[in-house]
Amino acid sequence: MKILVVECNSELNKSICKALTKCKGLLNIDNSLDVEDGLGMAMNGEYDIVVVGDDISKITLDDFVRKLSAKKNCGIISIVSNVNQEKILNMIKYGVNDFVVKPYADDELVARVVGLYRKNTKTTTKNIYEFKGLSVDYDTTTINVNGVIVVMPGKVYEIFEYLIRNKNMIVTKDRLFS
């Protein structure tokens, strides 16, 4: 696995890189403190995942993600400080695959990176559940209800997916929590 970290804050950049060294199967971590250099590295290199902070300067996070996802097929995880519905929709619209909200635990970042890597390296057919006007793409965690994309935060989506996958079973509170 090859990862690029783009974060302008040097302390946060070091912290992200240190956390990512815990990834199993990690081959290489490159990093950039400059968003334009980072975008150039991402466009010219072969990265499985790009981790980008929202404290980047010169260009916006949306522009960075839009330019990268238009040219490259790599996973993008954003580390964000302020999250609202509009920001989430823009991140998804422009190509962010997942995000972590500050403050975050290193283990959460590692789990999201490993999970995204696993999703991106699958070579299976589309894994989609459809019922009436509901469509759930398990691979991209996209929910579509009557043509409208519904955004759910990570844990809420995980509970939703679990309930759908177990739709013909009684799911107790204890089982759901475990």
Backbone as a chain_set.jsonl record, in Angstrom:
{"seq": "MKILVVECNSELNKSICKALTKCKGLLNIDNSLDVEDGLGMAMNGEYDIVVVGDDISKITLDDFVRKLSAKKNCGIISIVSNVNQEKILNMIKYGVNDFVVKPYADDELVARVVGLYRKNTKTTTKNIYEFKGLSVDYDTTTINVNGVIVVMPGKVYEIFEYLIRNKNMIVTKDRLFS", "coords": {"N": [[0.859, -1.171, 0.0], [0.574, 2.189, -0.847], [0.8, 5.419, 0.381], [-0.106, 8.855, 0.376], [0.311, 11.745, 2.25], [-1.132, 14.826, 2.674], [-0.838, 17.683, 4.234], [-0.721, 20.843, 5.621], [-0.013, 21.763, 8.175], [2.731, 21.189, 10.056], [3.13, 19.696, 12.458], [0.741, 18.209, 12.663], [0.909, 16.83, 10.264], [3.171, 15.195, 10.738], [2.11, 13.698, 12.846], [-0.018, 12.325, 11.598], [1.402, 10.774, 9.714], [2.923, 9.22, 11.484], [0.89, 7.788, 12.801], [-0.08, 6.289, 10.666], [1.921, 4.475, 10.213], [1.23, 2.26, 11.568], [-0.359, 0.748, 9.962], [-1.114, -2.376, 8.591], [0.735, -4.092, 6.171], [1.632, -1.841, 4.966], [3.457, -0.147, 2.579], [4.727, 2.246, 1.818], [5.024, 5.636, 2.801], [4.498, 8.824, 1.698], [4.861, 12.355, 2.079], [3.577, 15.725, 2.113], [3.953, 19.141, 2.828], [2.956, 21.186, 1.46], [0.208, 22.134, -0.418], [-0.009, 22.417, -3.222], [2.349, 21.179, -4.148], [1.801, 18.663, -3.081], [-0.492, 17.965, -4.552], [0.654, 17.791, -7.077], [2.429, 15.655, -6.606], [0.564, 13.629, -6.097], [-0.772, 13.517, -8.551], [1.247, 12.749, -10.3], [2.333, 10.49, -9.217], [1.896, 7.047, -8.131], [-0.45, 6.289, -6.076], [-2.201, 4.501, -3.579], [-3.878, 5.496, -1.647], [-4.784, 8.787, -0.703], [-4.345, 10.949, 1.903], [-5.759, 13.783, 3.087], [-5.664, 16.876, 4.728], [-7.928, 19.386, 6.055], [-6.829, 21.766, 6.578], [-5.417, 22.969, 4.564], [-3.749, 25.247, 2.387], [-3.79, 27.815, -0.167], [-5.223, 26.38, -2.332], [-8.615, 25.223, -2.235], [-9.976, 22.532, -0.236], [-12.04, 21.232, -1.615], [-11.392, 21.863, -4.299], [-8.882, 20.623, -4.522], [-9.554, 17.893, -4.14], [-11.393, 17.542, -6.25], [-9.779, 17.975, -8.549], [-7.9, 15.93, -8.222], [-9.467, 13.527, -8.13], [-10.567, 13.584, -10.649], [-8.527, 12.893, -12.338], [-7.108, 10.728, -11.275], [-7.313, 7.382, -9.985], [-7.634, 6.795, -7.03], [-7.982, 6.14, -3.524], [-9.457, 8.559, -1.367], [-9.086, 10.162, 1.645], [-10.259, 12.472, 3.908], [-9.226, 14.651, 6.49], [-10.991, 16.383, 8.727], [-12.029, 19.415, 10.418], [-14.318, 20.957, 10.988], [-17.549, 19.887, 10.535], [-20.354, 19.846, 8.539], [-23.582, 19.392, 7.04], [-23.524, 20.405, 4.395], [-20.756, 20.497, 3.844], [-20.102, 17.766, 4.008], [-21.634, 16.738, 1.861], [-20.421, 18.099, -0.295], [-17.804, 17.06, -0.112], [-18.267, 14.348, -0.73], [-19.43, 14.645, -3.254], [-17.296, 15.669, -4.753], [-15.425, 13.647, -4.584], [-14.278, 12.531, -2.23], [-13.694, 9.647, -0.388], [-13.915, 8.856, 2.243], [-13.961, 10.218, 5.582], [-12.365, 11.683, 8.463], [-13.038, 13.04, 11.585], [-11.653, 15.718, 13.375], [-11.114, 16.07, 16.88], [-9.381, 12.991, 16.454], [-8.938, 9.468, 16.957], [-5.891, 7.705, 16.582], [-6.132, 5.019, 15.886], [-8.638, 4.966, 14.669], [-8.2, 6.411, 12.301], [-6.307, 4.729, 11.073], [-7.888, 2.397, 10.79], [-9.837, 3.311, 8.984], [-8.261, 3.899, 6.739], [-7.188, 1.357, 6.133], [-9.596, -0.012, 5.686], [-10.621, 1.398, 3.446], [-8.612, 0.866, 1.609], [-8.892, -1.895, 1.375], [-11.472, -1.987, 0.248], [-10.998, -0.702, -2.207], [-9.303, -2.452, -3.468], [-10.73, -4.667, -4.052], [-11.89, -7.061, -6.365], [-14.43, -7.696, -7.24], [-17.838, -8.144, -8.399], [-20.366, -5.555, -8.538], [-21.732, -4.77, -5.401], [-24.675, -4.492, -4.492], [-27.685, -3.609, -2.867], [-31.083, -3.626, -3.521], [-34.343, -2.365, -3.139], [-37.567, -1.608, -3.805], [-37.707, 1.844, -3.863], [-35.209, 2.131, -2.768], [-31.714, 1.986, -2.786], [-28.699, 0.517, -1.99], [-25.331, 0.764, -2.125], [-22.945, -1.252, -1.162], [-20.202, -1.294, -1.508], [-19.353, 1.331, -2.043], [-20.568, 2.65, -0.036], [-22.852, 4.135, -0.557], [-26.053, 5.512, -0.389], [-29.153, 5.536, -1.9], [-32.211, 6.983, -2.233], [-35.09, 6.908, -3.92], [-33.805, 8.281, -6.053], [-32.415, 10.263, -4.716], [-29.465, 11.036, -3.04], [-28.551, 9.895, 0.111], [-26.881, 10.913, 2.961], [-25.066, 9.473, 5.534], [-23.495, 9.58, 8.698], [-20.471, 7.78, 9.63], [-20.807, 5.643, 11.765], [-23.598, 5.54, 11.933], [-24.234, 4.762, 9.331], [-23.008, 2.225, 9.367], [-24.635, 0.866, 11.225], [-27.088, 1.006, 9.878], [-26.446, -0.471, 7.535], [-25.909, -2.968, 8.715], [-28.422, -3.61, 9.746], [-29.903, -3.834, 7.366], [-28.559, -5.944, 6.083], [-29.276, -7.954, 7.792], [-32.013, -8.242, 7.522], [-34.114, -10.087, 7.679], [-34.074, -11.047, 10.198], [-34.348, -11.027, 13.78], [-33.002, -8.384, 15.457], [-31.372, -7.802, 18.286], [-30.795, -5.283, 20.819], [-28.414, -5.735, 22.228], [-27.037, -7.393, 20.463], [-26.724, -5.661, 18.326], [-25.069, -3.676, 19.456], [-22.788, -5.196, 19.93]], "CA": [[0.0, 0.0, 0.0], [1.336, 3.431, -0.921], [-0.053, 6.496, 0.87], [0.389, 10.231, 0.357], [-0.302, 12.611, 3.249], [-1.031, 16.239, 2.326], [-1.293, 18.489, 5.37], [0.169, 22.005, 5.741], [0.443, 21.887, 9.553], [3.814, 20.207, 10.15], [2.915, 18.786, 13.584], [-0.342, 17.297, 12.291], [1.452, 15.99, 9.194], [3.998, 14.177, 11.405], [1.207, 12.847, 13.626], [-0.731, 11.453, 10.654], [2.362, 9.803, 9.191], [3.261, 8.293, 12.568], [-0.264, 6.904, 13.001], [-0.228, 5.388, 9.516], [2.933, 3.414, 10.251], [0.589, 1.094, 12.193], [-1.116, -0.005, 8.949], [-0.533, -3.648, 8.176], [0.958, -4.167, 4.741], [1.994, -0.526, 4.451], [4.718, -0.194, 1.865], [5.408, 3.522, 1.69], [4.273, 6.855, 3.097], [5.089, 10.092, 1.274], [4.075, 13.448, 2.63], [3.828, 17.066, 1.604], [3.447, 20.244, 3.643], [2.436, 22.179, 0.528], [-0.909, 21.519, -1.133], [0.261, 22.346, -4.663], [3.318, 20.091, -4.325], [1.087, 17.417, -2.792], [-1.342, 17.648, -5.699], [1.572, 17.336, -8.128], [2.889, 14.306, -6.253], [-0.564, 12.714, -6.265], [-1.079, 13.388, -9.978], [2.351, 12.12, -11.024], [2.707, 9.239, -8.57], [0.902, 5.977, -8.045], [-0.824, 6.136, -4.673], [-3.444, 3.785, -3.311], [-4.717, 6.374, -0.832], [-4.29, 10.118, -0.367], [-4.949, 11.496, 3.117], [-5.601, 15.231, 2.979], [-6.274, 17.646, 5.802], [-8.68, 20.541, 5.569], [-6.054, 22.966, 6.897], [-4.524, 23.246, 3.446], [-3.867, 26.627, 1.918], [-3.614, 28.091, -1.601], [-6.441, 25.94, -3.012], [-9.539, 24.659, -1.261], [-10.069, 21.078, -0.164], [-12.907, 20.808, -2.716], [-10.631, 21.946, -5.556], [-7.857, 19.582, -4.468], [-10.198, 16.596, -4.34], [-11.975, 17.518, -7.592], [-8.696, 17.804, -9.525], [-7.291, 14.615, -8.046], [-10.365, 12.424, -8.5], [-10.822, 13.641, -12.091], [-7.392, 12.338, -13.076], [-6.53, 9.531, -10.672], [-8.22, 6.443, -9.339], [-7.081, 6.418, -5.736], [-8.867, 6.454, -2.417], [-9.187, 9.851, -0.746], [-9.618, 10.344, 2.989], [-10.036, 13.832, 4.382], [-9.264, 14.886, 7.934], [-11.702, 17.661, 8.794], [-12.274, 19.931, 11.766], [-15.724, 21.365, 11.092], [-18.356, 19.103, 9.611], [-21.778, 20.128, 8.454], [-24.191, 18.649, 5.934], [-23.041, 20.929, 3.108], [-19.37, 20.067, 3.665], [-20.124, 16.338, 3.722], [-22.128, 16.551, 0.494], [-19.38, 18.551, -1.225], [-16.703, 16.093, -0.107], [-18.707, 13.17, -1.478], [-19.644, 15.054, -4.654], [-16.025, 15.874, -5.436], [-14.635, 12.429, -4.658], [-13.74, 11.995, -0.98], [-14.276, 8.344, -0.094], [-14.177, 8.752, 3.671], [-13.37, 11.325, 6.318], [-12.158, 11.544, 9.894], [-13.279, 14.337, 12.214], [-10.748, 16.076, 14.47], [-9.965, 15.204, 17.168], [-9.638, 11.593, 16.107], [-7.993, 8.488, 17.496], [-5.025, 7.151, 15.537], [-6.678, 3.731, 15.464], [-9.744, 5.218, 13.744], [-7.605, 6.767, 11.012], [-5.722, 3.503, 10.511], [-8.984, 1.507, 10.383], [-10.468, 3.863, 7.774], [-7.315, 3.727, 5.631], [-7.16, -0.076, 5.79], [-10.902, -0.344, 5.108], [-10.708, 1.96, 2.094], [-7.69, 0.103, 0.769], [-9.536, -3.19, 1.12], [-12.57, -1.751, -0.701], [-10.465, -0.324, -3.518], [-8.571, -3.551, -4.095], [-11.654, -5.757, -4.364], [-12.133, -7.268, -7.789], [-15.698, -8.401, -7.342], [-18.889, -7.388, -9.056], [-21.031, -4.577, -7.676], [-22.399, -5.324, -4.245], [-25.761, -3.523, -4.328], [-28.982, -4.078, -2.394], [-32.143, -2.774, -4.038], [-35.701, -2.699, -2.735], [-38.442, -0.495, -4.169], [-36.95, 3.047, -4.227], [-33.975, 2.17, -1.997], [-30.554, 1.317, -3.351], [-27.53, 0.653, -1.126], [-24.099, 0.227, -2.709], [-22.105, -1.565, -0.016], [-18.8, -1.027, -1.812], [-19.078, 2.77, -1.953], [-21.39, 3.131, 1.081], [-23.774, 5.128, -1.088], [-27.467, 5.195, -0.206], [-29.958, 6.306, -2.83], [-33.632, 6.791, -1.983], [-35.873, 7.551, -4.979], [-32.956, 9.18, -6.829], [-31.752, 11.245, -3.858], [-28.402, 10.438, -2.236], [-28.691, 10.143, 1.537], [-25.578, 10.834, 3.618], [-25.116, 9.078, 6.936], [-22.17, 9.494, 9.321], [-19.902, 6.434, 9.652], [-21.45, 4.652, 12.636], [-25.014, 5.439, 11.55], [-24.262, 3.936, 8.131], [-22.69, 0.852, 9.743], [-25.842, 0.295, 11.839], [-28.05, 0.878, 8.778], [-26.033, -1.599, 6.705], [-26.087, -4.183, 9.492], [-29.857, -3.915, 9.801], [-30.339, -4.302, 6.041], [-27.982, -7.279, 5.838], [-29.979, -8.888, 8.671], [-33.404, -7.774, 7.416], [-35.081, -11.13, 8.007], [-33.751, -11.566, 11.511], [-34.577, -10.125, 14.908], [-31.722, -7.844, 15.912], [-31.515, -7.249, 19.631], [-29.931, -4.153, 21.131], [-27.112, -6.273, 22.595], [-26.377, -7.865, 19.244], [-26.359, -4.488, 17.554], [-23.924, -3.042, 20.097], [-21.592, -6.02, 19.786]], "C": [[0.904, 1.233, 0.0], [0.403, 4.589, -0.603], [0.664, 7.829, 0.734], [-0.394, 11.028, 1.385], [-0.053, 14.054, 2.831], [-1.667, 17.039, 3.457], [-0.268, 19.597, 5.59], [0.705, 22.204, 7.157], [1.472, 20.792, 9.802], [3.625, 19.223, 11.304], [1.83, 17.759, 13.264], [0.119, 16.334, 11.199], [2.28, 14.86, 9.801], [3.13, 13.183, 12.164], [0.466, 11.86, 12.734], [0.206, 10.361, 10.136], [2.738, 8.761, 10.248], [2.127, 7.299, 12.797], [-0.354, 5.87, 11.888], [0.834, 4.306, 9.467], [2.386, 2.143, 10.9], [-0.185, 0.24, 11.19], [-0.375, -1.284, 8.599], [-0.394, -3.652, 6.664], [1.333, -2.832, 4.127], [3.367, -0.609, 3.793], [5.463, 1.127, 1.938], [4.48, 4.67, 2.056], [5.093, 8.031, 2.581], [4.248, 11.188, 1.899], [4.489, 14.774, 2.021], [3.204, 18.077, 2.557], [2.839, 21.334, 2.778], [1.383, 21.526, -0.355], [-0.649, 21.415, -2.641], [1.289, 21.265, -4.976], [2.655, 18.735, -4.108], [0.193, 16.99, -3.948], [-0.488, 17.151, -6.859], [2.076, 15.93, -7.869], [1.784, 13.286, -6.497], [-0.864, 12.468, -7.735], [0.002, 12.608, -10.731], [2.784, 10.786, -10.43], [1.593, 8.22, -8.628], [0.617, 5.708, -6.578], [-2.134, 5.374, -4.574], [-4.422, 4.695, -2.578], [-4.001, 7.71, -0.629], [-5.074, 10.589, 0.854], [-4.682, 12.993, 3.078], [-6.341, 15.919, 4.114], [-7.053, 18.814, 5.241], [-7.977, 21.847, 5.912], [-5.043, 23.261, 5.797], [-4.761, 24.68, 2.981], [-3.673, 26.663, 0.408], [-4.805, 27.638, -2.441], [-7.337, 25.282, -1.971], [-9.487, 23.132, -1.296], [-10.919, 20.553, -1.325], [-12.162, 20.808, -4.044], [-9.574, 20.846, -5.628], [-8.463, 18.23, -4.818], [-10.763, 16.474, -5.748], [-10.888, 17.268, -8.643], [-8.097, 16.41, -9.441], [-8.209, 13.501, -8.536], [-10.716, 12.439, -9.985], [-9.726, 12.929, -12.877], [-6.894, 10.997, -12.549], [-7.599, 8.662, -10.039], [-7.565, 5.953, -8.044], [-8.097, 6.772, -4.659], [-8.469, 7.78, -1.786], [-9.888, 9.904, 0.607], [-9.266, 11.754, 3.429], [-10.119, 13.866, 5.903], [-9.811, 16.291, 8.111], [-11.934, 18.086, 10.24], [-13.734, 20.319, 11.961], [-16.518, 20.574, 10.079], [-19.799, 19.563, 9.702], [-22.29, 19.413, 7.205], [-23.658, 19.101, 4.574], [-21.613, 20.469, 2.825], [-19.303, 18.584, 3.319], [-20.567, 16.083, 2.284], [-21.101, 16.982, -0.534], [-18.221, 17.567, -1.278], [-17.076, 14.86, -0.932], [-18.842, 13.498, -2.959], [-18.319, 15.154, -5.411], [-15.087, 14.682, -5.369], [-14.006, 11.922, -3.38], [-14.465, 10.683, -0.67], [-14.653, 8.192, 1.369], [-13.559, 9.964, 4.346], [-13.291, 10.996, 7.795], [-12.301, 12.935, 10.483], [-12.292, 14.535, 13.361], [-11.56, 16.397, 15.711], [-10.33, 13.743, 16.899], [-8.6, 10.708, 16.797], [-7.169, 7.93, 16.34], [-5.577, 5.838, 14.995], [-7.84, 3.903, 14.488], [-9.209, 5.556, 12.356], [-7.039, 5.531, 10.323], [-6.821, 2.572, 10.005], [-9.641, 2.01, 9.102], [-9.557, 3.705, 6.558], [-7.291, 2.271, 5.183], [-8.481, -0.49, 5.14], [-11.054, 0.166, 3.689], [-9.79, 1.217, 1.142], [-8.297, -1.241, 0.39], [-10.661, -3.045, 0.107], [-12.041, -1.502, -2.105], [-9.734, -1.451, -4.214], [-9.448, -4.759, -4.364], [-11.819, -5.854, -5.872], [-13.415, -8.077, -7.975], [-16.692, -7.548, -8.11], [-19.53, -6.442, -8.05], [-21.831, -5.288, -6.591], [-23.51, -4.341, -3.857], [-27.022, -4.23, -3.841], [-30.027, -3.104, -2.912], [-33.497, -3.288, -3.563], [-36.562, -1.465, -2.948], [-37.594, 0.71, -4.549], [-35.618, 3.169, -3.521], [-32.884, 1.391, -2.705], [-29.365, 1.589, -2.436], [-26.354, -0.025, -1.82], [-23.132, 0.005, -1.549], [-20.64, -1.226, -0.264], [-18.448, 0.451, -1.654], [-19.805, 3.42, -0.789], [-22.319, 4.262, 0.647], [-25.206, 4.638, -0.914], [-28.258, 6.118, -1.108], [-31.425, 5.961, -2.564], [-34.406, 7.603, -3.01], [-35.062, 8.604, -5.736], [-32.232, 10.237, -6.027], [-30.705, 10.529, -3.009], [-28.578, 10.876, -0.788], [-27.323, 9.937, 2.18], [-25.781, 10.493, 5.089], [-23.698, 9.06, 7.479], [-21.76, 8.031, 9.473], [-20.636, 5.412, 10.475], [-22.917, 4.464, 12.281], [-25.134, 4.566, 10.307], [-23.999, 2.471, 8.488], [-23.892, 0.155, 10.372], [-26.892, 0.04, 10.771], [-27.718, -0.335, 7.923], [-26.243, -2.922, 7.44], [-27.556, -4.591, 9.536], [-30.366, -4.42, 8.455], [-29.812, -5.708, 5.763], [-28.674, -8.356, 6.682], [-31.477, -8.61, 8.68], [-34.439, -8.832, 7.79], [-34.832, -11.755, 9.372], [-34.132, -10.542, 12.579], [-33.215, -9.691, 15.414], [-31.946, -7.198, 17.265], [-30.537, -6.091, 19.82], [-28.514, -4.652, 21.457], [-26.335, -6.742, 21.374], [-25.922, -6.697, 18.381], [-25.136, -3.802, 18.152], [-22.65, -3.87, 19.936], [-21.114, -6.015, 18.354]], "O": [[1.874, 1.305, 0.754], [-0.65, 4.738, -1.223], [1.873, 7.928, 0.945], [-1.624, 10.994, 1.394], [1.094, 14.464, 2.652], [-2.888, 17.06, 3.608], [0.923, 19.32, 5.728], [1.788, 22.766, 7.32], [1.142, 19.607, 9.768], [3.925, 18.039, 11.155], [1.987, 16.575, 13.561], [-0.241, 15.157, 11.211], [2.115, 13.699, 9.426], [3.377, 11.978, 12.133], [0.336, 10.686, 13.08], [-0.145, 9.181, 10.119], [2.857, 7.573, 9.947], [2.371, 6.105, 12.967], [-0.667, 4.707, 12.14], [0.671, 3.316, 8.754], [2.995, 1.078, 10.801], [-0.619, -0.864, 11.519], [0.829, -1.275, 8.346], [-1.317, -3.253, 5.954], [1.353, -2.695, 2.904], [4.324, -1.091, 4.398], [6.683, 1.146, 2.1], [3.309, 4.685, 1.679], [6.244, 8.215, 2.976], [3.074, 10.986, 2.212], [5.59, 14.927, 1.491], [2.082, 17.898, 3.03], [2.271, 22.297, 3.294], [1.634, 20.489, -0.969], [-1.03, 20.426, -3.265], [1.136, 20.52, -5.944], [2.908, 17.781, -4.844], [0.123, 15.809, -4.288], [-0.861, 16.2, -7.546], [2.147, 15.108, -8.782], [2.033, 12.209, -7.039], [-1.174, 11.344, -8.128], [-0.296, 11.89, -11.685], [3.52, 10.033, -11.067], [0.495, 8.496, -9.11], [1.359, 4.981, -5.917], [-3.052, 5.572, -5.37], [-5.625, 4.679, -2.841], [-2.79, 7.762, -0.413], [-6.305, 10.625, 0.843], [-3.53, 13.427, 3.041], [-7.487, 15.592, 4.421], [-6.866, 19.196, 4.085], [-8.471, 22.922, 5.574], [-3.944, 23.745, 6.068], [-5.841, 25.241, 3.167], [-3.418, 25.631, -0.213], [-5.35, 28.441, -3.198], [-6.853, 24.831, -0.933], [-9.014, 22.531, -2.261], [-10.568, 19.551, -1.949], [-12.283, 19.866, -4.827], [-9.395, 20.216, -6.67], [-7.954, 17.512, -5.679], [-10.632, 15.425, -6.38], [-11.067, 16.434, -9.531], [-7.818, 15.782, -10.462], [-7.773, 12.624, -9.28], [-11.123, 11.412, -10.528], [-9.978, 12.417, -13.968], [-6.316, 10.214, -13.303], [-8.65, 9.145, -9.616], [-7.021, 4.851, -7.979], [-8.971, 7.613, -4.872], [-7.283, 8.091, -1.68], [-11.101, 9.72, 0.709], [-8.114, 12.176, 3.334], [-10.958, 13.206, 6.516], [-9.186, 17.269, 7.702], [-12.025, 17.262, 11.15], [-14.316, 20.03, 13.006], [-16.198, 20.586, 8.89], [-20.381, 19.656, 10.782], [-21.505, 18.892, 6.413], [-23.375, 18.274, 3.707], [-21.293, 20.094, 1.697], [-18.54, 18.184, 2.439], [-19.942, 15.298, 1.57], [-20.922, 16.305, -1.547], [-17.709, 17.267, -2.356], [-16.277, 14.388, -1.741], [-18.418, 12.721, -3.815], [-18.236, 14.765, -6.576], [-14.047, 14.688, -6.029], [-13.25, 10.952, -3.431], [-15.694, 10.623, -0.689], [-15.602, 7.48, 1.699], [-12.731, 10.658, 3.755], [-14.033, 10.161, 8.312], [-11.754, 13.9, 9.95], [-12.111, 13.657, 14.203], [-12.641, 16.97, 15.578], [-11.472, 13.332, 17.103], [-7.52, 11.168, 17.169], [-7.692, 7.709, 15.248], [-5.502, 5.573, 13.795], [-8.015, 3.087, 13.583], [-9.709, 5.046, 11.353], [-7.266, 5.315, 9.133], [-6.705, 2.016, 8.913], [-9.969, 1.211, 8.224], [-10.035, 3.408, 5.463], [-7.364, 1.985, 3.988], [-8.486, -1.233, 4.158], [-11.558, -0.547, 2.822], [-10.153, 0.967, -0.007], [-8.225, -1.668, -0.762], [-10.799, -3.875, -0.792], [-12.575, -2.032, -3.079], [-9.559, -1.413, -5.432], [-8.96, -5.777, -4.856], [-11.88, -4.84, -6.566], [-13.466, -9.017, -8.769], [-16.428, -6.389, -8.429], [-19.263, -6.524, -6.851], [-22.515, -6.279, -6.847], [-23.314, -3.472, -3.008], [-27.382, -5.3, -4.331], [-29.877, -1.892, -2.76], [-33.761, -4.49, -3.583], [-36.322, -0.413, -2.354], [-36.812, 0.61, -5.494], [-34.948, 4.194, -3.646], [-33.105, 0.272, -3.168], [-29.054, 2.742, -2.138], [-26.375, -1.23, -2.071], [-22.567, 0.959, -1.015], [-19.914, -0.905, 0.676], [-17.361, 0.783, -1.182], [-19.671, 4.625, -0.577], [-22.542, 5.22, 1.388], [-25.531, 3.498, -1.248], [-28.065, 7.334, -1.091], [-31.829, 4.802, -2.657], [-34.386, 8.834, -2.983], [-35.566, 9.689, -6.026], [-31.497, 11.04, -6.601], [-31.008, 9.54, -2.34], [-28.732, 12.061, -0.494], [-26.682, 8.908, 1.968], [-26.56, 11.136, 5.792], [-22.786, 8.58, 6.805], [-22.611, 7.142, 9.448], [-21.06, 4.39, 9.935], [-23.426, 3.344, 12.325], [-26.027, 3.723, 10.226], [-24.675, 1.576, 7.981], [-24.147, -1.015, 10.089], [-27.52, -1.019, 10.755], [-28.597, -1.14, 7.615], [-26.707, -3.893, 6.843], [-27.891, -5.765, 9.384], [-31.178, -5.344, 8.411], [-30.544, -6.56, 5.261], [-28.656, -9.534, 6.324], [-32.131, -8.726, 9.716], [-35.55, -8.479, 8.186], [-35.313, -12.85, 9.666], [-34.223, -9.345, 12.306], [-32.375, -10.522, 15.759], [-32.624, -6.176, 17.377], [-29.573, -5.948, 19.068], [-27.53, -4.059, 21.012], [-25.129, -6.518, 21.265], [-24.851, -6.746, 17.775], [-24.247, -3.386, 17.408], [-21.558, -3.315, 19.818], [-20.112, -6.656, 18.036]]}, "num_chains": 1, "name": "protein.A"}
